[in-house]
Amino acid sequence: MAGTLQPNAGTVSRVDKLRVVTIDPPLESLDQSSSLRRALAPNGDSVVYQDREVHLVSWANRYLFRAEQLDLPVSRLSGGEQARLLIARPMLQPADLLILDEPTNDLDIPTLDVLEDSLVEFPGALMLVTHDRWLLDRVSTVLLALDGTGQTEWFADYAQWESAQERKAEE
């Protein structure tokens, strides 16, 4: 879906100029010697979020960083703080589709809250693969369920999907 692999057979057609962003980088992808300031805003003291300029301190606060942390090297951040950094950076990229594969794995509660808030505000479409039912219910407006046999079905929410599965099991 992200366009990073070629299909084994058939073709994949994508809309022209579709902007796809994935949030799945490993912590190792962070430049540990860079400051938090440069990791969040490489070219100044502001970022552009949803076509608005936002001061770096405000952007950092949104991801639970304090202003006094901005000059710390990334290597001095905790694992949870580095995970928040990995969420903050892709949210600045203009995107029509945001792809997340098990984004809640290994996140602490404050980082989960930050992720959920960011996804709720995201103006495009989300493709979310997760076992986290709370996250699904919080950020999804419609679910496309894949049944493993090539069939798909749309549902309003997880509870509706679950009810449909129970009905099928009874039949």
VEXKOLLO-451554 format. One line per field, with one value per residue: residue number from 1; residue in three letters; x negated, y, z negated of N, C-alpha, C in turn. Coordinates in nm, 4 decimals. Atoms other than C-alpha are relative to their C-alpha. Layout:
<rs>
nr <- NUM:...
rest <- ALA:...
n_px <- X:...
n_py <- Y:...
n_pz <- Z:...
ca_px <- X:...
ca_py <- Y:...
ca_pz <- Z:...
c_px <- X:...
c_py <- Y:...
c_pz <- Z:...
</rs>
This chain:
<rs>
nr <- 1:2:3:4:5:6:7:8:9:10:11:12:13:14:15:16:17:18:19:20:21:22:23:24:25:26:27:28:29:30:31:32:33:34:35:36:37:38:39:40:41:42:43:44:45:46:47:48:49:50:51:52:53:54:55:56:57:58:59:60:61:62:63:64:65:66:67:68:69:70:71:72:73:74:75:76:77:78:79:80:81:82:83:84:85:86:87:88:89:90:91:92:93:94:95:96:97:98:99:100:101:102:103:104:105:106:107:108:109:110:111:112:113:114:115:116:117:118:119:120:121:122:123:124:125:126:127:128:129:130:131:132:133:134:135:136:137:138:139:140:141:142:143:144:145:146:147:148:149:150:151:152:153:154:155:156:157:158:159:160:161:162:163:164:165:166:167:168:169:170:171
rest <- MET:ALA:GLY:THR:LEU:GLN:PRO:ASN:ALA:GLY:THR:VAL:SER:ARG:VAL:ASP:LYS:LEU:ARG:VAL:VAL:THR:ILE:ASP:PRO:PRO:LEU:GLU:SER:LEU:ASP:GLN:SER:SER:SER:LEU:ARG:ARG:ALA:LEU:ALA:PRO:ASN:GLY:ASP:SER:VAL:VAL:TYR:GLN:ASP:ARG:GLU:VAL:HIS:LEU:VAL:SER:TRP:ALA:ASN:ARG:TYR:LEU:PHE:ARG:ALA:GLU:GLN:LEU:ASP:LEU:PRO:VAL:SER:ARG:LEU:SER:GLY:GLY:GLU:GLN:ALA:ARG:LEU:LEU:ILE:ALA:ARG:PRO:MET:LEU:GLN:PRO:ALA:ASP:LEU:LEU:ILE:LEU:ASP:GLU:PRO:THR:ASN:ASP:LEU:ASP:ILE:PRO:THR:LEU:ASP:VAL:LEU:GLU:ASP:SER:LEU:VAL:GLU:PHE:PRO:GLY:ALA:LEU:MET:LEU:VAL:THR:HIS:ASP:ARG:TRP:LEU:LEU:ASP:ARG:VAL:SER:THR:VAL:LEU:LEU:ALA:LEU:ASP:GLY:THR:GLY:GLN:THR:GLU:TRP:PHE:ALA:ASP:TYR:ALA:GLN:TRP:GLU:SER:ALA:GLN:GLU:ARG:LYS:ALA:GLU:GLU
n_px <- -0.0807:0.0868:0.0697:0.1414:0.0258:-0.0666:-0.0831:0.0485:-0.0803:-0.0999:0.0449:-0.0550:-0.0273:-0.0115:-0.0425:0.1116:0.0385:-0.0398:0.1058:-0.0080:0.0987:-0.0084:0.0628:0.0488:0.1465:0.0569:0.0739:0.1361:0.0065:0.0239:0.1379:0.0175:0.0830:-0.0764:-0.0781:-0.1451:-0.0415:0.0234:-0.0766:-0.1387:-0.0062:0.1353:0.0367:-0.0366:-0.0694:-0.1423:-0.0350:-0.1268:-0.0929:-0.1293:0.0079:0.0165:0.1303:-0.0099:0.1296:0.0616:-0.0308:-0.1375:0.0006:0.0660:-0.0939:-0.1068:0.0529:0.0403:0.1378:0.0129:0.0886:0.1394:0.0539:0.0235:0.1420:0.0591:0.0137:-0.1011:0.0515:-0.0322:-0.1437:-0.0399:-0.0607:-0.1336:0.0162:0.0413:-0.1192:-0.0821:0.0689:-0.0301:-0.1392:-0.0107:0.0594:-0.0836:-0.1246:0.0248:0.0036:-0.1323:-0.0369:-0.1386:-0.0152:0.0972:0.0001:0.0591:-0.0024:0.0163:0.0696:-0.0024:0.0950:0.1100:-0.0155:-0.0523:-0.1340:-0.0003:0.0261:-0.1242:-0.0919:0.0501:-0.0278:-0.1445:-0.0377:0.0539:-0.0770:-0.1344:0.0120:0.0505:-0.1105:-0.0097:-0.0431:0.0919:0.0011:0.0487:0.0024:0.0213:-0.0766:-0.0417:-0.1412:-0.0251:0.0492:-0.0944:-0.1244:0.0267:0.0438:-0.0614:-0.1376:-0.0502:0.0982:-0.0022:0.0490:0.0493:-0.0285:0.1052:-0.0311:-0.0168:-0.1262:0.0062:-0.1301:0.0089:-0.0715:0.0030:0.0975:0.0453:-0.1129:-0.0837:0.0729:-0.0043:-0.1357:-0.0112:0.0752:-0.0801:-0.1111:0.0544:0.0347:-0.1264:-0.0556
n_py <- -0.1205:-0.1180:-0.0119:0.0313:0.1321:0.0324:0.1196:0.1242:0.0191:-0.1045:-0.1385:-0.0864:-0.1340:-0.0995:-0.1328:-0.0914:-0.0943:0.0459:-0.0217:0.1048:-0.0074:0.1117:-0.0172:0.1324:0.0064:0.0471:-0.1005:-0.0079:-0.0930:-0.1349:-0.0456:-0.0150:-0.1160:-0.1208:-0.0526:0.0139:-0.1171:0.0246:0.1179:-0.0432:-0.1102:-0.0066:-0.1242:-0.1236:0.0102:0.0240:0.1093:-0.0211:0.1085:-0.0216:-0.1297:-0.1091:-0.0058:0.0217:-0.0195:0.1254:0.0304:0.0489:0.1336:0.0882:0.0197:0.0900:0.1357:0.0155:-0.0429:-0.1306:-0.0915:0.0188:0.1210:-0.0187:0.0024:0.1302:0.0938:0.1052:0.1120:-0.0218:0.0181:0.1361:0.0754:-0.0559:-0.1309:0.0239:0.0479:-0.1189:-0.0701:0.0736:-0.0310:-0.1431:-0.0378:0.0286:-0.0768:-0.1274:0.0213:-0.0025:0.1358:0.0364:0.1309:0.0289:0.1442:0.0372:0.1440:0.0237:-0.1181:-0.0122:0.0933:-0.0526:-0.1411:-0.0261:-0.0612:-0.1365:0.0034:0.0485:-0.1141:-0.0905:0.0645:-0.0058:-0.1384:-0.0329:0.0705:-0.0591:-0.1265:0.0199:-0.0302:0.0955:0.1365:0.0816:0.1444:0.0355:0.1414:-0.0023:0.0842:-0.0919:-0.0321:-0.1368:-0.0896:0.0102:-0.0698:-0.1437:-0.0743:0.0461:-0.0357:0.1150:0.1080:0.0942:0.1265:0.0982:0.1288:0.0975:0.0788:-0.0934:-0.0724:-0.1168:-0.0516:-0.1262:-0.0060:-0.1310:0.0044:0.1338:0.0729:0.0482:0.1113:0.1107:0.0554:0.0726:0.1254:0.0882:0.0495:0.0985:0.1207:0.0674:0.0586
n_pz <- 0.0000:0.0055:-0.1269:0.0162:-0.0576:-0.1257:0.0161:-0.0612:-0.1197:-0.0183:0.0043:0.1031:-0.0515:0.1054:-0.0414:-0.0247:0.1046:0.1327:0.0989:0.1009:0.1064:0.0929:0.1311:0.0360:0.0029:0.1264:0.0776:-0.0520:-0.1125:0.0505:0.0136:0.1437:0.0316:-0.0298:0.1125:-0.0145:-0.0793:-0.1428:-0.0396:-0.0197:-0.0968:-0.0543:-0.0672:0.0681:0.1279:-0.0205:-0.0896:-0.0697:0.0309:-0.0668:-0.0672:0.0966:0.0651:0.1444:0.0654:0.0421:0.1403:0.0029:-0.0607:0.0962:0.1117:-0.0463:0.0102:0.1401:0.0239:0.0642:-0.0734:0.0419:-0.0613:-0.1426:-0.0357:0.0350:-0.1121:-0.0024:0.0797:0.1415:0.0189:0.0360:-0.1101:-0.0246:-0.0635:-0.1382:-0.0708:-0.0288:-0.1090:-0.1235:-0.0361:-0.0311:-0.1296:-0.1170:0.0031:-0.0679:-0.1448:-0.0613:-0.0394:-0.0240:0.0630:0.1041:0.0233:0.1283:0.0246:0.1441:0.0524:0.1454:0.0614:0.0829:0.0368:0.1339:-0.0014:-0.0549:-0.1440:-0.0612:-0.0056:-0.1038:-0.1284:-0.0242:-0.0302:-0.1322:-0.1021:-0.0046:-0.0728:-0.1357:-0.0911:-0.1098:0.0301:0.0776:-0.0145:0.1315:0.0360:0.1439:0.0904:0.1055:-0.0251:0.0455:-0.1044:-0.1122:0.0336:0.0199:-0.1180:-0.1245:-0.0322:-0.0748:-0.0037:-0.1109:0.0545:-0.0961:0.0642:-0.0247:-0.1199:-0.1107:0.0169:0.0874:0.0412:0.0730:0.1271:0.0653:0.1084:0.0370:0.0595:-0.1094:-0.0595:0.0943:-0.0071:-0.1272:0.0150:0.0852:-0.0831:-0.0942:0.0763:0.0330:-0.1237
ca_px <- 0.0000:-0.2857:-0.4286:-0.7594:-0.7251:-0.6437:-0.3583:-0.4461:-0.1681:0.0837:0.0643:0.1243:0.2902:0.2511:0.4064:0.1719:-0.0069:0.1150:-0.0877:-0.1524:-0.3313:-0.4125:-0.4842:-0.6964:-1.0591:-1.2727:-1.4339:-1.7677:-1.6740:-1.7126:-2.0362:-2.1433:-2.3901:-2.1314:-1.9586:-1.5888:-1.5471:-1.7019:-1.5258:-1.1882:-1.2641:-1.5747:-1.5570:-1.4561:-1.2405:-0.9047:-0.7341:-0.4491:-0.1563:0.1572:0.0564:0.0034:-0.3255:-0.3696:-0.6475:-0.8875:-0.8199:-0.4463:-0.5091:-0.7456:-0.4911:-0.2269:-0.4521:-0.5223:-0.8698:-0.9715:-1.1449:-1.4565:-1.4925:-1.5248:-1.9035:-1.9587:-2.1013:-1.8503:-2.0747:-1.9818:-1.6077:-1.4350:-1.2945:-0.9422:-1.0616:-1.2342:-0.9113:-0.7235:-0.9848:-0.9231:-0.5511:-0.6013:-0.8184:-0.5924:-0.2895:-0.4533:-0.4604:-0.1656:0.0241:0.3453:0.2918:0.1166:0.0166:-0.0502:-0.1399:-0.0921:-0.1756:-0.0952:-0.3518:-0.5947:-0.4482:-0.3933:-0.0550:-0.1498:-0.2838:0.0336:0.2367:0.0171:0.0507:0.4290:0.4660:0.2441:0.4435:0.7792:0.6579:0.5143:0.7241:0.6571:0.7264:0.5679:0.4689:0.4245:0.3210:0.3619:0.4767:0.5538:0.9331:0.9355:0.7258:0.9566:1.2650:1.1017:0.9624:1.1753:1.4896:1.5239:1.3518:1.2660:1.2354:1.0280:1.1350:0.8212:0.9941:0.9978:1.3361:1.3830:1.6653:1.7226:1.8274:1.9077:1.6885:1.5239:1.8381:2.0368:1.7663:1.7620:2.1413:2.1182:1.8544:2.0782:2.3725:2.1567:2.0341:2.3938:2.4954
ca_py <- 0.0000:0.2382:0.1697:0.0399:-0.3119:-0.4329:-0.6863:-1.0492:-1.0546:-0.8119:-0.4366:-0.1724:0.1509:0.4559:0.7977:1.0533:1.2649:1.0542:1.1591:0.8608:0.8809:0.5856:0.5920:0.2849:0.3906:0.2132:0.4128:0.3334:0.5635:0.8693:1.0667:1.0322:1.3216:1.5686:1.7994:1.7572:2.1077:2.0062:1.6687:1.8439:2.1506:2.1058:2.4533:2.6978:2.7584:2.6769:2.3934:2.3860:2.1738:2.1467:2.4588:2.6641:2.7806:2.6603:2.7741:2.4949:2.5238:2.4790:2.1803:2.0282:2.0812:1.9027:1.5950:1.6372:1.7875:2.0792:2.3849:2.3125:1.9752:2.1250:2.1542:1.8022:1.5455:1.2792:1.0243:1.1797:1.1259:0.8252:0.5503:0.6919:1.0405:0.9065:0.7257:1.0581:1.2164:0.9420:1.0274:1.4061:1.4178:1.2327:1.4327:1.7381:1.5805:1.6661:1.3411:1.2109:0.8667:0.7822:0.4162:0.2754:-0.0854:-0.1713:0.1852:0.1297:-0.1465:-0.0554:0.2913:0.4290:0.5790:0.9459:0.8569:0.6591:0.9692:1.1841:0.9338:0.9152:1.2939:1.3268:1.0665:1.2198:1.5537:1.4000:1.5337:1.2483:0.8763:0.6364:0.2808:0.1330:-0.2222:-0.2774:-0.5068:-0.2021:-0.1874:0.1390:0.3081:0.1779:0.3086:0.6438:0.7293:0.5392:0.6620:0.3511:0.0115:-0.2007:-0.5590:-0.8064:-1.1658:-1.3405:-1.4938:-1.1844:-1.0607:-0.7202:-0.5566:-0.2061:-0.1480:0.1603:0.0488:-0.2479:-0.3433:-0.3715:-0.5929:-0.8084:-0.8513:-0.9561:-1.2155:-1.3558:-1.3806:-1.5617:-1.8029:-1.8789:-1.9448
ca_pz <- 0.0000:-0.0682:0.2764:0.1452:0.2915:0.6396:0.6648:0.7399:0.9965:1.1410:1.1179:0.8566:0.9628:0.7465:0.7700:0.9243:0.6671:0.3740:0.0720:-0.1544:-0.4886:-0.7098:-1.0810:-1.1359:-1.1658:-1.4235:-1.7039:-1.5420:-1.2543:-1.4779:-1.4597:-1.8222:-1.7993:-1.6692:-1.9160:-1.9804:-1.8336:-1.4990:-1.4988:-1.5279:-1.3134:-1.0968:-0.9413:-1.2112:-1.5143:-1.3608:-1.1770:-0.9283:-1.0459:-0.8323:-0.6376:-0.9561:-1.0964:-1.4555:-1.6870:-1.7774:-2.1517:-2.0942:-1.8659:-2.1221:-2.4027:-2.1979:-2.2063:-2.5796:-2.5436:-2.7613:-2.6167:-2.8227:-2.6461:-2.2988:-2.3101:-2.4450:-2.2056:-2.1021:-2.2755:-2.6134:-2.5574:-2.7098:-2.4882:-2.5302:-2.4384:-2.1293:-2.0354:-2.0636:-1.8383:-1.5794:-1.5888:-1.5748:-1.2625:-1.0149:-1.1313:-0.9715:-0.6259:-0.4010:-0.3443:-0.1977:-0.3502:-0.6746:-0.7157:-1.0613:-1.1397:-1.5084:-1.6164:-1.9846:-2.0398:-2.3187:-2.3795:-2.7286:-2.8260:-2.7649:-2.4191:-2.3416:-2.4253:-2.1997:-1.9145:-1.9511:-1.9583:-1.6495:-1.4581:-1.5529:-1.4096:-1.0924:-0.8008:-0.5563:-0.5509:-0.7977:-0.7221:-1.0645:-1.1424:-1.5150:-1.7904:-2.0055:-2.0133:-2.2108:-1.9423:-1.6690:-1.8476:-1.9225:-1.5780:-1.3245:-1.1540:-0.9370:-0.9350:-0.6344:-0.7539:-0.5532:-0.6120:-0.4878:-0.1848:0.0334:-0.0885:-0.2488:-0.4375:-0.5759:-0.9373:-1.1432:-1.4321:-1.5983:-1.7944:-1.4702:-1.3201:-1.6337:-1.6202:-1.2555:-1.3466:-1.6220:-1.3785:-1.1233:-1.3907:-1.4930:-1.1317
c_px <- -0.0850:-0.0759:-0.1474:-0.0384:0.0745:0.0847:-0.0636:0.0731:0.1009:-0.0609:0.0666:0.0179:0.0184:0.0423:-0.1242:-0.0178:0.0516:-0.1186:0.0202:-0.1133:0.0203:-0.0662:-0.0396:-0.1522:-0.0490:-0.0737:-0.1410:-0.0134:-0.0263:-0.1495:-0.0212:-0.0824:0.0725:0.0716:0.1484:0.0530:-0.0135:0.0766:0.1456:0.0122:-0.1394:-0.0421:0.0390:0.0680:0.1502:0.0157:0.1301:0.0852:0.1360:0.0101:-0.0073:-0.1410:0.0209:-0.1390:-0.0489:0.0354:0.1424:0.0091:-0.0617:0.0928:0.1116:-0.0427:-0.0694:-0.1477:0.0034:-0.0999:-0.1461:-0.0622:-0.0459:-0.1469:-0.0707:-0.0223:0.1059:-0.0437:0.0336:0.1488:0.0281:0.0583:0.1387:-0.0061:-0.0434:0.1178:0.0917:-0.0609:0.0311:0.1440:0.0101:-0.0480:0.0887:0.1301:-0.0152:0.0020:0.1416:0.0336:0.1492:0.0331:-0.1137:0.0112:-0.0745:0.0165:-0.0350:-0.0701:-0.0058:-0.0961:-0.1087:0.0115:0.0517:0.1325:-0.0027:-0.0223:0.1211:0.0997:-0.0399:0.0317:0.1484:0.0445:-0.0470:0.0825:0.1410:-0.0021:-0.0407:0.1145:0.0197:0.0546:-0.1085:0.0135:-0.0706:0.0120:-0.0325:0.0844:0.0592:0.1419:0.0329:-0.0429:0.0941:0.1262:-0.0213:-0.0257:0.0734:0.1428:0.0659:-0.1116:0.0207:-0.0628:-0.0389:0.0161:-0.1044:0.0238:0.0194:0.1295:-0.0207:0.1407:-0.0220:0.0829:-0.0142:-0.1049:-0.0326:0.1155:0.0915:-0.0666:0.0096:0.1373:0.0189:-0.0740:0.0775:0.1183:-0.0478:-0.0330:0.1261:0.0603:-0.0764
c_py <- 0.1268:0.0208:-0.0336:-0.1347:-0.0153:-0.1256:-0.1208:-0.0282:0.1140:0.1389:0.0717:0.1370:0.0939:0.1326:0.0857:0.0943:-0.0374:0.0149:-0.0985:0.0183:-0.1211:0.0397:-0.1400:-0.0039:-0.0545:0.1126:0.0193:0.0995:0.1444:0.0302:0.0356:0.1227:0.1320:0.0483:-0.0259:0.1140:-0.0273:-0.1234:0.0363:0.1041:0.0221:0.1383:0.1277:-0.0264:-0.0112:-0.1184:0.0374:-0.1242:0.0353:0.1429:0.1202:-0.0051:-0.0076:0.0175:-0.1330:-0.0372:-0.0536:-0.1413:-0.1015:-0.0296:-0.0962:-0.1459:-0.0228:0.0271:0.1377:0.0852:-0.0223:-0.1276:0.0216:-0.0062:-0.1289:-0.0826:-0.1087:-0.1178:0.0127:-0.0142:-0.1451:-0.0702:0.0521:0.1353:-0.0161:-0.0519:0.1172:0.0812:-0.0681:0.0201:0.1444:0.0331:-0.0344:0.0808:0.1356:-0.0151:0.0070:-0.1402:-0.0111:-0.1299:-0.0205:-0.1487:-0.0294:-0.1504:-0.0236:0.1177:0.0081:-0.0960:0.0767:0.1483:0.0112:0.0762:0.1440:0.0020:-0.0531:0.1145:0.0975:-0.0574:0.0098:0.1408:0.0400:-0.0656:0.0548:0.1291:-0.0171:0.0164:-0.1025:-0.1341:-0.0723:-0.1449:-0.0493:-0.1499:-0.0044:-0.1056:0.0845:0.0490:0.1432:0.1000:-0.0020:0.0809:0.1506:0.0741:-0.0367:0.0510:-0.1102:-0.1047:-0.0831:-0.1276:-0.0925:-0.1366:-0.1080:-0.0864:0.0889:0.0788:0.1171:0.0424:0.1258:-0.0069:0.1392:0.0048:-0.1448:-0.0837:-0.0557:-0.1185:-0.1233:-0.0672:-0.0814:-0.1324:-0.1003:-0.0588:-0.1067:-0.1304:-0.0803:-0.0683:-0.1248
c_pz <- 0.0000:0.1303:-0.0079:0.0599:0.1318:-0.0202:0.0690:0.1308:0.0087:-0.0048:-0.1168:0.0625:-0.1175:0.0604:0.0222:-0.1184:-0.1387:-0.0943:-0.1149:-0.0999:-0.0892:-0.1316:-0.0439:-0.0081:-0.1332:-0.0716:0.0535:0.1153:-0.0446:-0.0063:-0.1467:-0.0377:0.0274:-0.1260:0.0270:0.0868:0.1495:0.0494:0.0266:0.1109:0.0577:0.0495:-0.0731:-0.1319:0.0159:0.0945:0.0702:-0.0222:0.0566:0.0543:-0.0945:-0.0562:-0.1509:-0.0592:-0.0550:-0.1440:-0.0116:0.0569:-0.0966:-0.1181:0.0362:-0.0136:-0.1350:-0.0257:-0.0638:0.0783:-0.0379:0.0565:0.1440:0.0406:-0.0414:0.1255:-0.0120:-0.0873:-0.1485:-0.0289:-0.0382:0.1228:0.0351:0.0689:0.1449:0.0831:0.0347:0.1133:0.1335:0.0456:0.0488:0.1404:0.1190:0.0033:0.0681:0.1520:0.0565:0.0509:0.0245:-0.0726:-0.0985:-0.0318:-0.1294:-0.0197:-0.1461:-0.0685:-0.1518:-0.0700:-0.0746:-0.0346:-0.1427:0.0120:0.0517:0.1514:0.0748:0.0146:0.1099:0.1384:0.0336:0.0375:0.1398:0.1105:0.0122:0.0818:0.1455:0.0999:0.1127:-0.0446:-0.0784:0.0432:-0.1244:-0.0204:-0.1481:-0.0696:-0.1132:0.0291:-0.0416:0.1069:0.1202:-0.0276:-0.0099:0.1312:0.1292:0.0158:0.0821:0.0037:0.1254:-0.0521:0.1143:-0.0653:0.0255:0.1226:0.1221:-0.0069:-0.0962:-0.0360:-0.0834:-0.1265:-0.0595:-0.1099:-0.0342:-0.0559:0.1087:0.0697:-0.0888:0.0015:0.1272:-0.0084:-0.0853:0.0780:0.0979:-0.0697:-0.0357:0.1217:0.0352
</rs>
